[in-house]
Every structure is written in C-alpha cells, then in structure tokens.
Amino acid sequence: MEVTALDCGEGEAVFMVFPDRATALINTCGVGERSVRGISGSRWNAGEEIVSPFLWSRGIERLDVLALTHSPGEQRASAEALARNFKIGEVWLDTTGRSPAAYALLDDIKHAGARVREFEGGERMALGGASFHVLWPPARRENETLPSDGENLDSLVLQISDQEANILLAGHLDAKAARALVASGEPVASRLLQIYPRALAESSEDDFLHAVSPQVIWTSGVRSRGRPEALRAPEFRRPRFFRTDVDGAIQMTVNADRLALRVYRTSTGGGTGAGTGWLLTSPASSVP
C-alpha cells in the first residue's frame, strides 16, 4: 500500500494506492480556502492548485473513492474541482454536523455522476482488498440521542487496513475522545498515524499513543496560529515524526515486512502545494 500525505499547510489530503491499484483520496486540502485569495485575486482552490497537479503528475485519471472525513462544506470548492478534473467512482461523506454547504456539495457531486455514500460512527466500507472502519464517533443504537456533555463527535477517526498495514487518520481527536476510544476496546494499533497538532499535544498526555504504537506520525502545521508546544515531535518510542508544511509531502510505502519513506518539497523551495517539479530531498529508507 502506498500512502502520500500532501503538503497543504493547515489542511490535509492523503492519497492512497492499494495493491490491486484501486485509489482513494482522503480529504482535499480545502480547509480555509474560502478566505484565501490566489495570485489572480480569485479564491484559492486547493483541489485545483495542489491536489489536481499532483494526481496529473502521477498519471491519475480516476479516483475510485473520494472521502471527506470532516467539514464537507469547507472542502466544497476543492471537491468540485476534483469532480471536474477526474472521474470519481464514489464520494464518502461524514454525516455529522451537516451544513447547507454540505448539502449543496452532495447535489454537485451527484450531478458529476459520482455515487454518494454517507458514513457515520461504527460504519465499515471496503475498497478492493482494503477495509475502512470509522472508529470515532462510536456507533449509536436506534433512537439514541446525542450526549450533552461536550463529547467530541465531530472528530471522525478512520482506520484503513490492508493485510498487515494499518493506518489511523485521527484528525482533531481531543484528549477526552481519545481516552473514550481507547477504553472502548477498539483495536487502534496502527503503523501510520495522522493527527492534528493540538490533538497530538493533548493525546500525548494519555494512553492513546501507546495504544496506537505508530512507527510514523505526521501532522499538518498551523503556521502563525500554531502553538509551538503543539508542533514538537512526541517523545514516545521515537516514531518518525513529520510536518507536511515543513518537511513537504511524505510518501510511505507499506507491506508486511517493510516501511519505506520518501519526503518531497516543491522545486521552488517555498510555499505550500504539490505542484510539479518536486525535488527528492531524502532517499527511500527502511523504518524498523
């Protein structure tokens, strides 16, 4: 399995290629795109300016799955750009916190010809030989009401498994939700972990990282709004730690016996984005 975390600044996008050559894109780098202007003065579109050039450089014409695990409304412009530029088989959407913009995105995706599937806590999906499992929020029984004690239900946690390769996309999981997830008994152990900086700082204080026991952790930066203490590498069994906004895109190739890493930066040496003309800044390396 190949996993590439793109350089998106504050957002994130993860491109995956499975052994049967099926492809999936998890999120679209689209956080904050509504408030940022590009060079031309038009609104910056990460799907058009980061994700599409990367996929074209790989010769990709079709995505089997586009999954949006958080804030579909914030990713609307990026998702629409990807639907224009590529053939998309299915779009998977998180159903929590649905907004009018998210409903509009649903309509746009359907008009583009993609099948839409809504997922929620506890659900399992399959793509080729891989399994996608929503670990958080937990599955709810029929007629069960949402708790009123501030439980974090918006931080969707997705685990992707293919034989010996487990990847955990933890997003904005906070300390309370992390403790609840570990206490639930769900098998969270994963070789690769993606998590946001603040969530990483909070979850490092409890048993979450020990339960996951990752070999590689990566996070996107939060640039000027970031707290410095939230962006340090965790002190836990010395996993390899990366920030995509500092280290560039990270490509991880995983099988039962080996994990190879390659890190790329843009050829211009600055700015956010995949673009074209990447420079290989470190050779593929094995992680024990």
HELIX and SHEET records of a PDB file:
HELIX    1   1 GLU A   33  SER A   35  5                                   3    
HELIX    2   2 ALA A   46  ALA A   46  1                                   1    
HELIX    3   3 GLY A   47  VAL A   51  3                                   5    
HELIX    4   4 SER A   52  SER A   57  1                                   6    
HELIX    5   5 ARG A   76  ASN A   85  1                                  10    
HELIX    6   6 PRO A  100  HIS A  111  1                                  12    
HELIX    7   7 ALA A  175  ALA A  183  1                                   9    
HELIX    8   8 PRO A  197  SER A  203  1                                   7    
HELIX    9   9 PHE A  208  VAL A  212  1                                   5    
HELIX   10  10 ARG A  223  ARG A  225  5                                   3    
HELIX   11  11 PRO A  228  LEU A  231  5                                   4    
HELIX   12  12 THR A  244  ASP A  247  1                                   4    
SHEET    1   A 9 ARG A 115  PHE A 119  0                                        
SHEET    2   A 9 LYS A  87  ASP A  94  1                                        
SHEET    3   A 9 ARG A  62  LEU A  68  1                                        
SHEET    4   A 9 THR A  23  ILE A  26  1                                        
SHEET    5   A 9 VAL A  14  VAL A  17 -1                                        
SHEET    6   A 9 GLU A   2  ALA A   5 -1                                        
SHEET    7   A 9 ALA A 249  VAL A 254 -1                                        
SHEET    8   A 9 LEU A 259  ARG A 265 -1                                        
SHEET    9   A 9 LEU A 279  SER A 286 -1                                        
SHEET    1   B 7 ARG A 124  LEU A 127  0                                        
SHEET    2   B 7 ALA A 130  TRP A 136 -1                                        
SHEET    3   B 7 VAL A 157  ASP A 162 -1                                        
SHEET    4   B 7 ALA A 165  GLY A 171 -1                                        
SHEET    5   B 7 LEU A 192  ILE A 195  1                                        
SHEET    6   B 7 VAL A 216  THR A 219  1                                        
SHEET    7   B 7 ARG A 240  ARG A 243  1                                        
END                                                                             
